[in-house]
Amino acid sequence: MSHLRHIRVVTGAALLLLTATACSAGKTTVGTLSFRAHDSLVELTYSNTPVQGCHRIGLPHGAAHVENNTLVDVIMYRTPKCQKSDEADGIYVPMSSSNVTAPDTLPWRSFSVVH
């Protein structure tokens, strides 16, 4: 293999790797996620949330209701930093659906996007 061809192969592989790792950078959920606390009329709505990372739900007592009107699925957590615990696994909420916590259970405190 010539030296020039070798450089092209290495450069192409590097660009492919960079493209694969940056694939979701800057992308958003496209739509809204709405949250409401138990027996509350106040609704908090997030629009076009970044698909990367953990997102805290900005309700003082957490959320008991979620409505996912986005083009992606989300996972709801009962911890503030998207961590699973012995008492609280993540709850999967598909796109264009909703979910409600069971009575006397912990509220949702954060969510992450499935991408």
C-alpha positions in Angstrom: 0.0 0.0 0.0 1.4 3.4 -0.9 2.1 6.0 1.7 -0.5 8.4 0.3 -3.2 5.6 0.2 -2.4 4.7 3.8 -2.9 8.3 4.9 -6.2 8.4 3.1 -7.4 5.2 4.8 -6.4 6.5 8.3 -8.0 9.9 7.6 -11.2 8.2 6.4 -11.3 6.0 9.5 -10.8 9.0 11.7 -13.6 10.9 10.0 -15.9 8.0 10.3 -15.2 7.6 14.0 -15.7 11.3 14.6 -19.0 11.3 12.7 -20.3 8.2 14.7 -19.4 9.7 18.0 -20.8 13.2 17.2 -24.0 11.8 15.7 -26.4 13.0 18.4 -24.5 16.3 19.2 -26.9 19.2 18.9 -30.0 17.1 18.2 -33.1 17.7 20.2 -36.3 15.7 21.0 -38.5 17.6 18.5 -41.7 18.2 20.4 -42.7 18.7 24.0 -42.5 16.8 27.3 -45.0 17.9 29.9 -44.9 17.2 33.6 -47.3 17.7 36.4 -47.1 17.0 40.1 -49.7 14.8 41.8 -53.1 16.7 42.1 -51.6 19.9 40.7 -52.9 22.1 37.9 -49.4 23.5 37.3 -47.8 21.9 34.2 -44.1 22.2 33.3 -43.3 21.8 29.6 -39.9 21.2 28.0 -39.6 21.9 24.3 -36.9 20.5 22.0 -34.7 19.1 24.8 -31.2 18.0 23.9 -31.0 14.2 23.4 -27.8 13.9 25.4 -27.4 13.9 29.1 -29.7 13.8 32.2 -32.4 16.4 32.6 -33.8 17.3 36.0 -37.5 18.0 36.2 -38.0 21.5 37.6 -41.0 20.8 39.8 -40.3 21.2 43.6 -41.9 17.9 44.5 -41.2 16.0 41.3 -43.6 14.8 38.7 -46.4 12.3 38.9 -47.7 12.7 35.3 -45.7 12.9 32.1 -46.9 13.4 28.6 -44.4 12.6 25.9 -45.3 14.4 22.7 -41.9 14.1 21.1 -40.5 11.9 18.3 -38.3 9.9 20.7 -38.7 7.7 23.8 -37.6 8.8 27.3 -36.7 7.1 30.5 -38.0 8.6 33.7 -36.1 8.3 37.0 -37.1 8.8 40.6 -33.6 10.2 41.4 -32.4 13.7 40.4 -29.4 12.4 38.4 -31.0 9.7 36.2 -29.7 6.9 38.5 -31.5 3.6 39.1 -31.8 2.5 42.7 -33.1 -0.7 44.4 -36.5 0.8 44.9 -36.7 2.7 41.6 -35.7 1.5 38.2 -36.1 3.7 35.2 -39.6 3.9 33.6 -39.7 3.8 29.8 -42.2 6.2 28.2 -42.5 5.8 24.4 -43.0 8.7 22.1 -46.5 10.1 21.7 -47.7 8.5 25.0 -48.1 9.3 28.7 -47.6 7.7 32.1 -48.7 8.3 35.6 -47.0 7.2 38.8 -48.8 4.8 41.1 -50.3 6.3 44.3 -47.9 6.4 47.2 -44.8 6.0 45.1 -41.9 8.3 44.6 -42.3 11.1 42.0 -40.1 11.4 38.9 -37.1 13.7 39.4 -35.2 13.4 36.1 -35.3 11.9 32.6 -33.0 10.9 29.8 -33.7 10.5 26.1 -33.3 7.2 24.3 -31.3 7.9 21.1 
